Amino acid sequence: MDVINFIERELTAQRTPLANGNPELLLITGQLDFKAMSHLIQLIESRLINLKLSAGIISRTKILSTEIIQNAFKHGQFLNNSFFAIYIDAVNQELVLKSGNSVLKSKTPELHQKLNDISMCPKDKLQELYVKMLRESVNKTDGNAGLGLISMYYRSKGLVTYNFSEFSDELNYFTIQVLYKF
Amino acid sequence: MITIESTEKTPRIIFDSASKSISIVGICVPESALEFFKQIYPAFEKEFSQSSSFTIDIFLDYFNTSSSKELLSFLFEAKRKEKQQGDVKVIWRYLPNDDEMYEAGEILQEITELTFDFVETERPNEV
């Protein structure tokens, strides 16, 4: 199966059409390019403005989209060809962000462990965890200790789900869904 | 006055010792936040070597977590200046109803313990 078709199928398998009949707010697939990120965020913003969502929801979506894209980019750096998809939908006062990207199997346990650790945090302690990790990150020189992932959990109040699917001998496909109510 | 011009991923930063102000306006999602923020310290030291009292006026449209980490480091540097008998104030600007960016400012205030004024504002022309 073509890799982009695979990701599209994974992301849109359970989608619910918008009330106006549009299949989704946004679905973009392609090869990952960090340079295109701000244009992608602009596109997301323009779609959200059309829905007349509040400035707070728009900012949250832009921040979450940025984290999702950067996480995919981080893992894409290890690959010759990195494919990526982002899917955003807004239904019944809920906004859903899903993304899919390839991850080296050798990098999967580390990512899985980080996500598992964060998911153990009680929902009402996620902001506290984010503040703690942000405070401690200042003195760290070796990355951000999963701060972007913690941000996703904190900003969605814990409504994050993820999955790893085997795609080839070397690659897994990682999908993550962040949901929040507005 | 020293100006670091904005790009599509980084904010415009103006250090102005005459008005005792530092202005940070725009989007902040650089590919490497560490590299981007590295360049602001020499400008900061050059303009504010003799001053420990100034205002940091911030409007961020959106940012990534690595930028919030580096912005926090910069605010800690400002805090160190303040401890030299100075007075540092942060003006945190956000759009009407943008509770997300308001909360982002509150978190920076909580961690740095700097004085923050929260000001609801219209979108600046340059963003």
Boltz contact constraints between the chains, C-beta under 6 A:
constraints:
  - contact:
      token1: [A, 34]
      token2: [B, 31]
      max_distance: 6.0
  - contact:
      token1: [A, 38]
      token2: [B, 8]
      max_distance: 6.0
  - contact:
      token1: [A, 38]
      token2: [B, 9]
      max_distance: 6.0
  - contact:
      token1: [A, 54]
      token2: [B, 97]
      max_distance: 6.0
  - contact:
      token1: [A, 55]
      token2: [B, 95]
      max_distance: 6.0
  - contact:
      token1: [A, 55]
      token2: [B, 97]
      max_distance: 6.0
  - contact:
      token1: [A, 55]
      token2: [B, 98]
      max_distance: 6.0
  - contact:
      token1: [A, 56]
      token2: [B, 97]
      max_distance: 6.0
  - contact:
      token1: [A, 56]
      token2: [B, 98]
      max_distance: 6.0
  - contact:
      token1: [A, 56]
      token2: [B, 99]
      max_distance: 6.0
  - contact:
      token1: [A, 56]
      token2: [B, 100]
      max_distance: 6.0
  - contact:
      token1: [A, 59]
      token2: [B, 62]
      max_distance: 6.0
  - contact:
      token1: [A, 59]
      token2: [B, 98]
      max_distance: 6.0
  - contact:
      token1: [A, 59]
      token2: [B, 100]
      max_distance: 6.0
  - contact:
      token1: [A, 59]
      token2: [B, 101]
      max_distance: 6.0
  - contact:
      token1: [A, 60]
      token2: [B, 100]
      max_distance: 6.0
  - contact:
      token1: [A, 62]
      token2: [B, 62]
      max_distance: 6.0
  - contact:
      token1: [A, 63]
      token2: [B, 62]
      max_distance: 6.0
  - contact:
      token1: [A, 66]
      token2: [B, 29]
      max_distance: 6.0
  - contact:
      token1: [A, 66]
      token2: [B, 64]
      max_distance: 6.0
  - contact:
      token1: [A, 70]
      token2: [B, 64]
      max_distance: 6.0
  - contact:
      token1: [A, 131]
      token2: [B, 107]
      max_distance: 6.0
  - contact:
      token1: [A, 135]
      token2: [B, 111]
      max_distance: 6.0
  - contact:
      token1: [A, 137]
      token2: [B, 69]
      max_distance: 6.0
  - contact:
      token1: [A, 138]
      token2: [B, 72]
      max_distance: 6.0
  - contact:
      token1: [A, 138]
      token2: [B, 73]
      max_distance: 6.0
  - contact:
      token1: [A, 144]
      token2: [B, 66]
      max_distance: 6.0
  - contact:
      token1: [A, 147]
      token2: [B, 65]
      max_distance: 6.0
  - contact:
      token1: [A, 148]
      token2: [B, 65]
      max_distance: 6.0
  - contact:
      token1: [A, 151]
      token2: [B, 65]
      max_distance: 6.0
